[in-house]
Each structure stands twice: as C-alpha cells, then as structure tokens.
C-alpha cells in the first residue's frame, strides 16, 4: 500500500510518505509526514500542557501513552501465543 500524508495532499503536494504491507495492494492509506508532525507538535508545545478539555502534565501524557502501548502489545502477543497454542493442540 502507498502511504500518503493527508496534510500534504490538502496543500496540493504529492504527500508520498512510503509503502507498507501488503506491497502488492495498490490502494492508498493516509498518515502524516515528519514535516507536518513536527509542526503539530510545535503547536501543542506552544499552547502549554493543556490537551483538549483536560489539563495534564507532559510526563503524565507520556506515561499514559507508554501504558496504552504496553497493553496493546500485550494483547497482540497474547493473540499470537493463543494462535500458536491452538495450532499445537490440533
């Protein structure tokens, strides 16, 4: 699949970011390029630690993101382990 930056497309540029599996699939999927990600992060930093309607410290947000990532990875690993266990049980 071809990965394109939605923000670049909105500006009239090609916005090509890269490719991802499945490589034989010719459809497009959307992401954000490094240039626009940096711009968004700079705007967030300019507005201080306020995020949405809630105020939170940057450290707390990083910790929550880290915990969320761990939970997702644990769930994915559990799925892989269960799939392997099920195939061995047959």
Gaussian input, Z-matrix of N, CA and C with variables (Angstrom, degrees):
# hf/3-21g

backbone

0 1
 N
 C     1     B1
 C     2     B2     1     A1
 N     3     B3     2     A2     1     D1
 C     4     B4     3     A3     2     D2
 C     5     B5     4     A4     3     D3
 N     6     B6     5     A5     4     D4
 C     7     B7     6     A6     5     D5
 C     8     B8     7     A7     6     D6
 N     9     B9     8     A8     7     D7
 C    10    B10     9     A9     8     D8
 C    11    B11    10    A10     9     D9
 N    12    B12    11    A11    10    D10
 C    13    B13    12    A12    11    D11
 C    14    B14    13    A13    12    D12
 N    15    B15    14    A14    13    D13
 C    16    B16    15    A15    14    D14
 C    17    B17    16    A16    15    D15
 N    18    B18    17    A17    16    D16
 C    19    B19    18    A18    17    D17
 C    20    B20    19    A19    18    D18
 N    21    B21    20    A20    19    D19
 C    22    B22    21    A21    20    D20
 C    23    B23    22    A22    21    D21
 N    24    B24    23    A23    22    D22
 C    25    B25    24    A24    23    D23
 C    26    B26    25    A25    24    D24
 N    27    B27    26    A26    25    D25
 C    28    B28    27    A27    26    D26
 C    29    B29    28    A28    27    D27
 N    30    B30    29    A29    28    D28
 C    31    B31    30    A30    29    D29
 C    32    B32    31    A31    30    D30
 N    33    B33    32    A32    31    D31
 C    34    B34    33    A33    32    D32
 C    35    B35    34    A34    33    D33
 N    36    B36    35    A35    34    D34
 C    37    B37    36    A36    35    D35
 C    38    B38    37    A37    36    D36
 N    39    B39    38    A38    37    D37
 C    40    B40    39    A39    38    D38
 C    41    B41    40    A40    39    D39
 N    42    B42    41    A41    40    D40
 C    43    B43    42    A42    41    D41
 C    44    B44    43    A43    42    D42
 N    45    B45    44    A44    43    D43
 C    46    B46    45    A45    44    D44
 C    47    B47    46    A46    45    D45
 N    48    B48    47    A47    46    D46
 C    49    B49    48    A48    47    D47
 C    50    B50    49    A49    48    D48
 N    51    B51    50    A50    49    D49
 C    52    B52    51    A51    50    D50
 C    53    B53    52    A52    51    D51
 N    54    B54    53    A53    52    D52
 C    55    B55    54    A54    53    D53
 C    56    B56    55    A55    54    D54
 N    57    B57    56    A56    55    D55
 C    58    B58    57    A57    56    D56
 C    59    B59    58    A58    57    D57
 N    60    B60    59    A59    58    D58
 C    61    B61    60    A60    59    D59
 C    62    B62    61    A61    60    D60
 N    63    B63    62    A62    61    D61
 C    64    B64    63    A63    62    D62
 C    65    B65    64    A64    63    D63
 N    66    B66    65    A65    64    D64
 C    67    B67    66    A66    65    D65
 C    68    B68    67    A67    66    D66
 N    69    B69    68    A68    67    D67
 C    70    B70    69    A69    68    D68
 C    71    B71    70    A70    69    D69
 N    72    B72    71    A71    70    D70
 C    73    B73    72    A72    71    D71
 C    74    B74    73    A73    72    D72
 N    75    B75    74    A74    73    D73
 C    76    B76    75    A75    74    D74
 C    77    B77    76    A76    75    D75
 N    78    B78    77    A77    76    D76
 C    79    B79    78    A78    77    D77
 C    80    B80    79    A79    78    D78
 N    81    B81    80    A80    79    D79
 C    82    B82    81    A81    80    D80
 C    83    B83    82    A82    81    D81
 N    84    B84    83    A83    82    D82
 C    85    B85    84    A84    83    D83
 C    86    B86    85    A85    84    D84
 N    87    B87    86    A86    85    D85
 C    88    B88    87    A87    86    D86
 C    89    B89    88    A88    87    D87
 N    90    B90    89    A89    88    D88
 C    91    B91    90    A90    89    D89
 C    92    B92    91    A91    90    D90
 N    93    B93    92    A92    91    D91
 C    94    B94    93    A93    92    D92
 C    95    B95    94    A94    93    D93
 N    96    B96    95    A95    94    D94
 C    97    B97    96    A96    95    D95
 C    98    B98    97    A97    96    D96
 N    99    B99    98    A98    97    D97
 C   100   B100    99    A99    98    D98
 C   101   B101   100   A100    99    D99
 N   102   B102   101   A101   100   D100
 C   103   B103   102   A102   101   D101
 C   104   B104   103   A103   102   D102
 N   105   B105   104   A104   103   D103
 C   106   B106   105   A105   104   D104
 C   107   B107   106   A106   105   D105
 N   108   B108   107   A107   106   D106
 C   109   B109   108   A108   107   D107
 C   110   B110   109   A109   108   D108
 N   111   B111   110   A110   109   D109
 C   112   B112   111   A111   110   D110
 C   113   B113   112   A112   111   D111
 N   114   B114   113   A113   112   D112
 C   115   B115   114   A114   113   D113
 C   116   B116   115   A115   114   D114
 N   117   B117   116   A116   115   D115
 C   118   B118   117   A117   116   D116
 C   119   B119   118   A118   117   D117
 N   120   B120   119   A119   118   D118
 C   121   B121   120   A120   119   D119
 C   122   B122   121   A121   120   D120
 N   123   B123   122   A122   121   D121
 C   124   B124   123   A123   122   D122
 C   125   B125   124   A124   123   D123
 N   126   B126   125   A125   124   D124
 C   127   B127   126   A126   125   D125
 C   128   B128   127   A127   126   D126
 N   129   B129   128   A128   127   D127
 C   130   B130   129   A129   128   D128
 C   131   B131   130   A130   129   D129
 N   132   B132   131   A131   130   D130
 C   133   B133   132   A132   131   D131
 C   134   B134   133   A133   132   D132
 N   135   B135   134   A134   133   D133
 C   136   B136   135   A135   134   D134
 C   137   B137   136   A136   135   D135
 N   138   B138   137   A137   136   D136
 C   139   B139   138   A138   137   D137
 C   140   B140   139   A139   138   D138
 N   141   B141   140   A140   139   D139
 C   142   B142   141   A141   140   D140
 C   143   B143   142   A142   141   D141
 N   144   B144   143   A143   142   D142
 C   145   B145   144   A144   143   D143
 C   146   B146   145   A145   144   D144
 N   147   B147   146   A146   145   D145
 C   148   B148   147   A147   146   D146
 C   149   B149   148   A148   147   D147
 N   150   B150   149   A149   148   D148
 C   151   B151   150   A150   149   D149
 C   152   B152   151   A151   150   D150
 N   153   B153   152   A152   151   D151
 C   154   B154   153   A153   152   D152
 C   155   B155   154   A154   153   D153
 N   156   B156   155   A155   154   D154
 C   157   B157   156   A156   155   D155
 C   158   B158   157   A157   156   D156
 N   159   B159   158   A158   157   D157
 C   160   B160   159   A159   158   D158
 C   161   B161   160   A160   159   D159
 N   162   B162   161   A161   160   D160
 C   163   B163   162   A162   161   D161
 C   164   B164   163   A163   162   D162
 N   165   B165   164   A164   163   D163
 C   166   B166   165   A165   164   D164
 C   167   B167   166   A166   165   D165
 N   168   B168   167   A167   166   D166
 C   169   B169   168   A168   167   D167
 C   170   B170   169   A169   168   D168
 N   171   B171   170   A170   169   D169
 C   172   B172   171   A171   170   D170
 C   173   B173   172   A172   171   D171
 N   174   B174   173   A173   172   D172
 C   175   B175   174   A174   173   D173
 C   176   B176   175   A175   174   D174
 N   177   B177   176   A176   175   D175
 C   178   B178   177   A177   176   D176
 C   179   B179   178   A178   177   D177
 N   180   B180   179   A179   178   D178
 C   181   B181   180   A180   179   D179
 C   182   B182   181   A181   180   D180
 N   183   B183   182   A182   181   D181
 C   184   B184   183   A183   182   D182
 C   185   B185   184   A184   183   D183
 N   186   B186   185   A185   184   D184
 C   187   B187   186   A186   185   D185
 C   188   B188   187   A187   186   D186
 N   189   B189   188   A188   187   D187
 C   190   B190   189   A189   188   D188
 C   191   B191   190   A190   189   D189
 N   192   B192   191   A191   190   D190
 C   193   B193   192   A192   191   D191
 C   194   B194   193   A193   192   D192
 N   195   B195   194   A194   193   D193
 C   196   B196   195   A195   194   D194
 C   197   B197   196   A196   195   D195
 N   198   B198   197   A197   196   D196
 C   199   B199   198   A198   197   D197
 C   200   B200   199   A199   198   D198
 N   201   B201   200   A200   199   D199
 C   202   B202   201   A201   200   D200
 C   203   B203   202   A202   201   D201
 N   204   B204   203   A203   202   D202
 C   205   B205   204   A204   203   D203
 C   206   B206   205   A205   204   D204
 N   207   B207   206   A206   205   D205
 C   208   B208   207   A207   206   D206
 C   209   B209   208   A208   207   D207
 N   210   B210   209   A209   208   D208
 C   211   B211   210   A210   209   D209
 C   212   B212   211   A211   210   D210
 N   213   B213   212   A212   211   D211
 C   214   B214   213   A213   212   D212
 C   215   B215   214   A214   213   D213
 N   216   B216   215   A215   214   D214
 C   217   B217   216   A216   215   D215
 C   218   B218   217   A217   216   D216
 N   219   B219   218   A218   217   D217
 C   220   B220   219   A219   218   D218
 C   221   B221   220   A220   219   D219
 N   222   B222   221   A221   220   D220
 C   223   B223   222   A222   221   D221
 C   224   B224   223   A223   222   D222
 N   225   B225   224   A224   223   D223
 C   226   B226   225   A225   224   D224
 C   227   B227   226   A226   225   D225
 N   228   B228   227   A227   226   D226
 C   229   B229   228   A228   227   D227
 C   230   B230   229   A229   228   D228
 N   231   B231   230   A230   229   D229
 C   232   B232   231   A231   230   D230
 C   233   B233   232   A232   231   D231
 N   234   B234   233   A233   232   D232
 C   235   B235   234   A234   233   D233
 C   236   B236   235   A235   234   D234
 N   237   B237   236   A236   235   D235
 C   238   B238   237   A237   236   D236
 C   239   B239   238   A238   237   D237
 N   240   B240   239   A239   238   D238
 C   241   B241   240   A240   239   D239
 C   242   B242   241   A241   240   D240
 N   243   B243   242   A242   241   D241
 C   244   B244   243   A243   242   D242
 C   245   B245   244   A244   243   D243
 N   246   B246   245   A245   244   D244
 C   247   B247   246   A246   245   D245
 C   248   B248   247   A247   246   D246
 N   249   B249   248   A248   247   D247
 C   250   B250   249   A249   248   D248
 C   251   B251   250   A250   249   D249
 N   252   B252   251   A251   250   D250
 C   253   B253   252   A252   251   D251
 C   254   B254   253   A253   252   D252
 N   255   B255   254   A254   253   D253
 C   256   B256   255   A255   254   D254
 C   257   B257   256   A256   255   D255
 N   258   B258   257   A257   256   D256
 C   259   B259   258   A258   257   D257
 C   260   B260   259   A259   258   D258
 N   261   B261   260   A260   259   D259
 C   262   B262   261   A261   260   D260
 C   263   B263   262   A262   261   D261
 N   264   B264   263   A263   262   D262
 C   265   B265   264   A264   263   D263
 C   266   B266   265   A265   264   D264
 N   267   B267   266   A266   265   D265
 C   268   B268   267   A267   266   D266
 C   269   B269   268   A268   267   D267

   B1=1.4384
   B2=1.5177
   B3=1.2991
   B4=1.4560
   B5=1.5287
   B6=1.3393
   B7=1.4590
   B8=1.5233
   B9=1.3384
   B10=1.4667
   B11=1.5250
   B12=1.3282
   B13=1.4610
   B14=1.5266
   B15=1.3169
   B16=1.4636
   B17=1.5240
   B18=1.3093
   B19=1.4634
   B20=1.5265
   B21=1.3337
   B22=1.4721
   B23=1.5245
   B24=1.3217
   B25=1.4652
   B26=1.5203
   B27=1.3207
   B28=1.4597
   B29=1.5161
   B30=1.3399
   B31=1.4639
   B32=1.5222
   B33=1.3233
   B34=1.4564
   B35=1.5181
   B36=1.3320
   B37=1.4655
   B38=1.5234
   B39=1.3434
   B40=1.4707
   B41=1.5217
   B42=1.3155
   B43=1.4505
   B44=1.5146
   B45=1.3243
   B46=1.4658
   B47=1.5256
   B48=1.3356
   B49=1.4612
   B50=1.5235
   B51=1.3215
   B52=1.4569
   B53=1.5096
   B54=1.3276
   B55=1.4606
   B56=1.5157
   B57=1.3311
   B58=1.4615
   B59=1.5162
   B60=1.2939
   B61=1.4628
   B62=1.5160
   B63=1.2827
   B64=1.4630
   B65=1.5282
   B66=1.3104
   B67=1.4605
   B68=1.5186
   B69=1.3363
   B70=1.4647
   B71=1.5320
   B72=1.3286
   B73=1.4660
   B74=1.5275
   B75=1.3196
   B76=1.4624
   B77=1.5355
   B78=1.3374
   B79=1.4607
   B80=1.5248
   B81=1.3501
   B82=1.4562
   B83=1.5187
   B84=1.3239
   B85=1.4526
   B86=1.5200
   B87=1.3077
   B88=1.4563
   B89=1.5196
   B90=1.3208
   B91=1.4500
   B92=1.5217
   B93=1.3235
   B94=1.4599
   B95=1.5232
   B96=1.3226
   B97=1.4685
   B98=1.5282
   B99=1.3159
   B100=1.4570
   B101=1.5266
   B102=1.3216
   B103=1.4712
   B104=1.5351
   B105=1.3183
   B106=1.4582
   B107=1.5316
   B108=1.3228
   B109=1.4645
   B110=1.5220
   B111=1.3338
   B112=1.4601
   B113=1.5229
   B114=1.3340
   B115=1.4669
   B116=1.5277
   B117=1.3218
   B118=1.4655
   B119=1.5256
   B120=1.3264
   B121=1.4691
   B122=1.5250
   B123=1.3371
   B124=1.4653
   B125=1.5295
   B126=1.3240
   B127=1.4685
   B128=1.5233
   B129=1.3335
   B130=1.4663
   B131=1.5232
   B132=1.3344
   B133=1.4620
   B134=1.5272
   B135=1.3276
   B136=1.4640
   B137=1.5251
   B138=1.3134
   B139=1.4574
   B140=1.5195
   B141=1.3114
   B142=1.4532
   B143=1.5170
   B144=1.3321
   B145=1.4639
   B146=1.5237
   B147=1.3114
   B148=1.4663
   B149=1.5243
   B150=1.3220
   B151=1.4610
   B152=1.5167
   B153=1.2982
   B154=1.4583
   B155=1.5147
   B156=1.3193
   B157=1.4541
   B158=1.5241
   B159=1.3024
   B160=1.4494
   B161=1.5164
   B162=1.3044
   B163=1.4565
   B164=1.5154
   B165=1.2950
   B166=1.4595
   B167=1.5124
   B168=1.3151
   B169=1.4537
   B170=1.5231
   B171=1.3068
   B172=1.4614
   B173=1.5263
   B174=1.3341
   B175=1.4667
   B176=1.5232
   B177=1.3341
   B178=1.4535
   B179=1.5273
   B180=1.3179
   B181=1.4654
   B182=1.5252
   B183=1.3165
   B184=1.4689
   B185=1.5244
   B186=1.3376
   B187=1.4639
   B188=1.5287
   B189=1.3267
   B190=1.4607
   B191=1.5238
   B192=1.3321
   B193=1.4651
   B194=1.5274
   B195=1.3245
   B196=1.4660
   B197=1.5262
   B198=1.3451
   B199=1.4661
   B200=1.5204
   B201=1.3264
   B202=1.4630
   B203=1.5206
   B204=1.3250
   B205=1.4604
   B206=1.5295
   B207=1.3417
   B208=1.4718
   B209=1.5171
   B210=1.3308
   B211=1.4665
   B212=1.5207
   B213=1.3305
   B214=1.4658
   B215=1.5242
   B216=1.3290
   B217=1.4633
   B218=1.5277
   B219=1.3364
   B220=1.4658
   B221=1.5198
   B222=1.3352
   B223=1.4672
   B224=1.5239
   B225=1.3268
   B226=1.4624
   B227=1.5260
   B228=1.3285
   B229=1.4630
   B230=1.5220
   B231=1.3350
   B232=1.4578
   B233=1.5245
   B234=1.3260
   B235=1.4641
   B236=1.5149
   B237=1.3292
   B238=1.4668
   B239=1.5243
   B240=1.3412
   B241=1.4646
   B242=1.5237
   B243=1.3347
   B244=1.4638
   B245=1.5213
   B246=1.3221
   B247=1.4640
   B248=1.5300
   B249=1.3260
   B250=1.4614
   B251=1.5132
   B252=1.3292
   B253=1.4539
   B254=1.5258
   B255=1.3428
   B256=1.4666
   B257=1.5254
   B258=1.3301
   B259=1.4665
   B260=1.5312
   B261=1.3304
   B262=1.4653
   B263=1.5244
   B264=1.3393
   B265=1.4603
   B266=1.5226
   B267=1.3100
   B268=1.4774
   B269=1.4845
   A1=109.17
   A2=114.59
   A3=121.40
   A4=108.41
   A5=117.57
   A6=122.12
   A7=108.18
   A8=116.24
   A9=121.16
   A10=109.48
   A11=115.69
   A12=122.26
   A13=108.78
   A14=116.32
   A15=121.33
   A16=111.45
   A17=116.66
   A18=120.85
   A19=110.30
   A20=116.63
   A21=120.13
   A22=110.19
   A23=116.70
   A24=120.37
   A25=110.71
   A26=116.64
   A27=121.33
   A28=112.30
   A29=116.50
   A30=121.91
   A31=111.96
   A32=117.49
   A33=120.98
   A34=114.87
   A35=117.81
   A36=121.00
   A37=109.50
   A38=115.84
   A39=119.58
   A40=110.88
   A41=117.64
   A42=121.74
   A43=115.63
   A44=118.50
   A45=121.10
   A46=109.71
   A47=116.85
   A48=122.48
   A49=110.45
   A50=117.25
   A51=121.15
   A52=110.78
   A53=115.41
   A54=121.40
   A55=108.83
   A56=115.30
   A57=120.28
   A58=108.66
   A59=115.46
   A60=120.83
   A61=109.91
   A62=117.99
   A63=130.38
   A64=111.13
   A65=116.05
   A66=121.39
   A67=113.28
   A68=118.23
   A69=119.92
   A70=112.32
   A71=117.66
   A72=122.42
   A73=108.31
   A74=117.71
   A75=121.61
   A76=113.27
   A77=117.87
   A78=119.64
   A79=110.91
   A80=115.75
   A81=121.66
   A82=109.82
   A83=115.49
   A84=121.83
   A85=106.58
   A86=117.07
   A87=120.35
   A88=111.93
   A89=114.00
   A90=122.84
   A91=106.98
   A92=116.79
   A93=121.62
   A94=107.51
   A95=116.15
   A96=120.20
   A97=109.70
   A98=116.18
   A99=121.89
   A100=111.20
   A101=117.16
   A102=121.42
   A103=111.05
   A104=116.70
   A105=119.97
   A106=111.90
   A107=117.46
   A108=119.89
   A109=110.37
   A110=116.57
   A111=121.29
   A112=110.65
   A113=116.83
   A114=120.83
   A115=111.33
   A116=117.07
   A117=120.80
   A118=110.23
   A119=116.82
   A120=119.93
   A121=111.29
   A122=117.12
   A123=120.71
   A124=110.24
   A125=117.11
   A126=120.09
   A127=111.24
   A128=116.75
   A129=119.40
   A130=110.22
   A131=116.06
   A132=120.61
   A133=110.90
   A134=117.68
   A135=121.55
   A136=111.53
   A137=117.05
   A138=120.44
   A139=112.60
   A140=117.32
   A141=120.65
   A142=112.39
   A143=116.00
   A144=120.17
   A145=113.93
   A146=119.11
   A147=121.85
   A148=109.39
   A149=116.10
   A150=121.59
   A151=107.46
   A152=116.74
   A153=120.50
   A154=110.77
   A155=116.52
   A156=121.41
   A157=111.96
   A158=116.54
   A159=120.79
   A160=109.66
   A161=116.35
   A162=119.53
   A163=107.39
   A164=115.57
   A165=120.12
   A166=108.39
   A167=115.39
   A168=118.53
   A169=109.14
   A170=115.66
   A171=120.59
   A172=110.70
   A173=116.20
   A174=119.75
   A175=110.85
   A176=116.98
   A177=120.56
   A178=110.59
   A179=116.81
   A180=120.86
   A181=109.95
   A182=116.94
   A183=120.34
   A184=110.65
   A185=116.04
   A186=119.89
   A187=110.45
   A188=117.30
   A189=120.34
   A190=110.96
   A191=117.33
   A192=120.85
   A193=110.05
   A194=116.12
   A195=120.69
   A196=109.99
   A197=117.40
   A198=120.92
   A199=111.35
   A200=116.87
   A201=120.65
   A202=110.15
   A203=116.82
   A204=121.50
   A205=110.45
   A206=116.99
   A207=120.54
   A208=111.51
   A209=116.94
   A210=120.67
   A211=110.18
   A212=116.93
   A213=120.85
   A214=110.27
   A215=117.20
   A216=120.16
   A217=111.26
   A218=117.28
   A219=120.36
   A220=110.92
   A221=116.45
   A222=120.19
   A223=110.70
   A224=116.67
   A225=120.11
   A226=110.83
   A227=116.48
   A228=120.26
   A229=110.53
   A230=116.90
   A231=120.50
   A232=110.29
   A233=117.11
   A234=120.70
   A235=111.82
   A236=116.54
   A237=121.01
   A238=109.92
   A239=116.62
   A240=120.51
   A241=111.34
   A242=116.73
   A243=120.07
   A244=111.42
   A245=116.85
   A246=120.33
   A247=109.83
   A248=116.44
   A249=120.39
   A250=112.12
   A251=116.67
   A252=121.40
   A253=110.72
   A254=116.67
   A255=120.62
   A256=110.91
   A257=116.87
   A258=118.99
   A259=110.92
   A260=118.23
   A261=121.28
   A262=111.43
   A263=116.57
   A264=121.05
   A265=112.06
   A266=118.13
   A267=121.09
   A268=112.73
   D1=146.54
   D2=177.78
   D3=-90.16
   D4=127.52
   D5=179.27
   D6=-100.56
   D7=125.04
   D8=-179.49
   D9=-124.90
   D10=151.41
   D11=177.63
   D12=-84.75
   D13=121.02
   D14=-179.90
   D15=-63.07
   D16=-35.74
   D17=-178.19
   D18=-68.52
   D19=-42.96
   D20=177.92
   D21=-62.47
   D22=-42.78
   D23=178.38
   D24=-58.53
   D25=-40.15
   D26=178.43
   D27=-63.92
   D28=-26.11
   D29=178.50
   D30=-90.48
   D31=0.26
   D32=178.27
   D33=88.90
   D34=7.35
   D35=178.07
   D36=-92.74
   D37=168.46
   D38=-178.57
   D39=-66.61
   D40=-40.65
   D41=175.38
   D42=72.90
   D43=16.48
   D44=-178.54
   D45=-65.43
   D46=123.73
   D47=179.96
   D48=-103.68
   D49=-39.58
   D50=-178.47
   D51=166.26
   D52=-162.05
   D53=178.38
   D54=-128.02
   D55=154.82
   D56=175.88
   D57=-143.23
   D58=163.31
   D59=-179.13
   D60=-65.46
   D61=147.45
   D62=-4.03
   D63=-77.60
   D64=129.17
   D65=-174.26
   D66=-69.77
   D67=-24.25
   D68=-179.84
   D69=-82.48
   D70=-6.32
   D71=177.53
   D72=-82.82
   D73=123.74
   D74=-174.68
   D75=-91.09
   D76=3.05
   D77=179.85
   D78=-72.73
   D79=168.08
   D80=178.22
   D81=-107.52
   D82=147.31
   D83=170.47
   D84=-127.71
   D85=157.98
   D86=-172.77
   D87=-110.05
   D88=148.76
   D89=179.02
   D90=-149.71
   D91=-157.86
   D92=175.83
   D93=-135.12
   D94=137.59
   D95=-178.51
   D96=-79.64
   D97=167.78
   D98=-178.29
   D99=-62.16
   D100=-38.92
   D101=-179.60
   D102=-60.09
   D103=-48.10
   D104=-178.60
   D105=-74.24
   D106=-33.19
   D107=176.07
   D108=-62.34
   D109=-42.60
   D110=178.06
   D111=-62.42
   D112=-41.48
   D113=179.25
   D114=-64.06
   D115=-42.01
   D116=179.36
   D117=-65.08
   D118=-44.19
   D119=179.77
   D120=-63.70
   D121=-36.96
   D122=178.04
   D123=-64.53
   D124=-40.02
   D125=177.52
   D126=-65.91
   D127=-39.57
   D128=177.45
   D129=-62.38
   D130=-44.90
   D131=-179.07
   D132=-63.99
   D133=-34.85
   D134=-179.29
   D135=-67.07
   D136=-26.64
   D137=-179.33
   D138=-91.33
   D139=5.45
   D140=176.91
   D141=80.03
   D142=-163.07
   D143=-174.22
   D144=-78.71
   D145=6.18
   D146=-178.71
   D147=-78.19
   D148=128.14
   D149=-179.71
   D150=-127.23
   D151=113.97
   D152=-179.76
   D153=61.82
   D154=-132.06
   D155=179.31
   D156=-89.49
   D157=-6.54
   D158=-174.74
   D159=-110.58
   D160=150.18
   D161=172.27
   D162=-103.32
   D163=137.82
   D164=-178.92
   D165=-152.73
   D166=148.01
   D167=176.93
   D168=-74.81
   D169=153.88
   D170=179.88
   D171=-61.79
   D172=-38.18
   D173=179.28
   D174=-63.45
   D175=-39.86
   D176=179.77
   D177=-65.23
   D178=-41.51
   D179=179.23
   D180=-63.73
   D181=-43.34
   D182=178.36
   D183=-62.21
   D184=-41.26
   D185=179.72
   D186=-64.53
   D187=-43.60
   D188=178.94
   D189=-63.54
   D190=-40.51
   D191=177.79
   D192=-63.81
   D193=-41.37
   D194=179.26
   D195=-63.16
   D196=-44.58
   D197=179.61
   D198=-64.41
   D199=-42.10
   D200=178.98
   D201=-61.88
   D202=-44.45
   D203=179.24
   D204=-60.58
   D205=-41.19
   D206=179.27
   D207=-64.40
   D208=-41.13
   D209=-179.99
   D210=-63.98
   D211=-44.72
   D212=-179.63
   D213=-63.60
   D214=-46.24
   D215=179.60
   D216=-63.39
   D217=-38.02
   D218=177.69
   D219=-64.09
   D220=-41.71
   D221=179.06
   D222=-64.91
   D223=-41.25
   D224=178.09
   D225=-63.42
   D226=-42.83
   D227=179.69
   D228=-64.68
   D229=-39.49
   D230=177.56
   D231=-60.86
   D232=-42.57
   D233=178.40
   D234=-61.72
   D235=-42.12
   D236=178.86
   D237=-65.51
   D238=-43.17
   D239=179.52
   D240=-63.36
   D241=-43.20
   D242=179.84
   D243=-65.74
   D244=-37.32
   D245=178.30
   D246=-63.88
   D247=-43.92
   D248=177.99
   D249=-64.85
   D250=-40.17
   D251=178.95
   D252=-65.13
   D253=-40.82
   D254=-179.32
   D255=-65.67
   D256=-39.07
   D257=-179.55
   D258=-69.97
   D259=-31.25
   D260=177.48
   D261=-73.46
   D262=-29.64
   D263=-177.32
   D264=-74.37
   D265=-18.51
   D266=-178.12
   D267=-73.92

